[in-house]
Amino acid sequence: MTETETETISSPYLSEEVNLKKRTPFHAQWEIFKIRSWRFLTHHPSCSEYKNHYFSIGPLNLCIGCFSIYSAILSYLVLFLAVPSVFRFNPYVMSILPFAGFGLAIFHLIFKIKNKWIKSLFRFSAGFGIAAYGALAIATFTEIKQWWYGIILLVILLAGNQLYGMSRGRTANRKECEDCPLHKADPPCLPEKNTNIKVRKVYAIIEEELQNLQEKRDRKKKAKLEQEVPNSE
């Protein structure tokens, strides 16, 4: 990658600067949450190299895959309760939807389409398929009365989830980092290390603020005692 291309990469992990609007415990915890949020909300570093992997909502980023899948599951739950004749008591619909949802998900896995909106659509379809599959498993216990069939379906679902995780690998969400030239920048782009440094700085700011407040209290207390001594005399 050329120097010009390197300059076009936008990363929040090149600076260790921390800005607190107010030095209060609430503002400190909110700042720490924002700094750390990419680990559990985005699941990818929040830099331009991963722009097709997350949605930005204000200061926070949300993982496209997780957000779309969970939104689909929630949508199916609403339909499961609102239209039970189709999405709860109709085994044909609940059998077809998982194939359709998983089919689109596999299509995306094979062709690796990067556009975030198309990716979101495929992830949503996968989530809808997962929810329908789960509803079918539940129906085997409550409606069809075939508990052993339901157990088989749940085992297949759990096994599929494990196999999917193994196929992606533990470093799947950091692949763009492997060959990124910003690793050799000065300072280098190291998301984990940079995040920890910023969090420690926020704690240091609050600790300094608490120390200053304690010193002010001590001075006031000392001044009050000095005033009381002459008065007592």
WOGITA-V70864 format. One line per field, one symbol per residue. ss: DSSP state (2 for helix, 1 for strand, 0 for the rest). phi: phi as a letter, one per 20 degrees, with the letter a starting at -180 (. if undefined). burial: + if it has 16 or more other C-alpha atoms within 10 Angstrom, else -. A space follows every 50 residues. Layout:
BEGIN
ss=???
phi=???
burial=???
END
This chain:
BEGIN
ss=00222220000000000000000022222222222222222200000222 22211110011112222222222222222222022220002222222222 22222222222000022222222222222222222222222200002222 22222222222222222200022222220022220000002222222222 222222222222222222222222222222220
phi=.ffffffefdcfeeddfccdfcecgffffffffffegffddemcgedffd fedbedcmedccfgfffffffffffffffgeecffddcddffffefgfff ffffffgfffelfegfffffffffffffffffffffffffeedemdffff ffffffffffffffffffnfdgecfffgdffffdfcffecgfffffffff fffffffffffffffffffffffffffffffff
burial=----------++++--------+----+--++--++++--+++++++-++ +++++----++++++++++++++--++--+------+++-+--++-+++- +++++--+-------+--++++++++++++++++++++++---------+ --++--+-------------------+---++------+++--++--++- ++--++---------------------------
END
